[in-house]
Amino acid sequence: MRWAAAVVMLVLLAAASYEAALAFGWLGIGQQPGEGHPLEGRVLAIALVADLAGAALAAASALRRTTSASAVSMIPVGAAAFMAARFYTFDPYYAPGLRRMSDGGFWPPSWVLTLVACSLLAGALTLARPRVGSGVGAMVVLVSAFTAFLMGVGH
């Protein structure tokens, strides 16, 4: 289980790094409205699969006593990092303009910040009380995945 949690974290960190590169303008978006970076759809799909795997790992950890808490404690943080980085990327709907998903999008900044805070609390709770924290972490990961998936809605 430890290696699976490590793989999930690596995928989520790579996806968050990709979204951060988009947000910093290091990677461009398309020249036509609706045209994003060529890897955007693939990275989103891979990150969402990693989120679902991470939620399953955290839920399994909540049901078993043998799982290492440190292995799953960072999964909610990784999911929230991806979601928050995606929040600040440029919305391909407005390409070639550089309007961010955070600029009047579907989710308010307070929602994103609340999820980031909840992910940090879930990670700390997992270290203190592994079964309870893992259950809370699984829920936070699912909500973060849902939020990231619907980030571009509400144009």
Beta strands, then each sheet from edge to edge (+ up, - down):
end
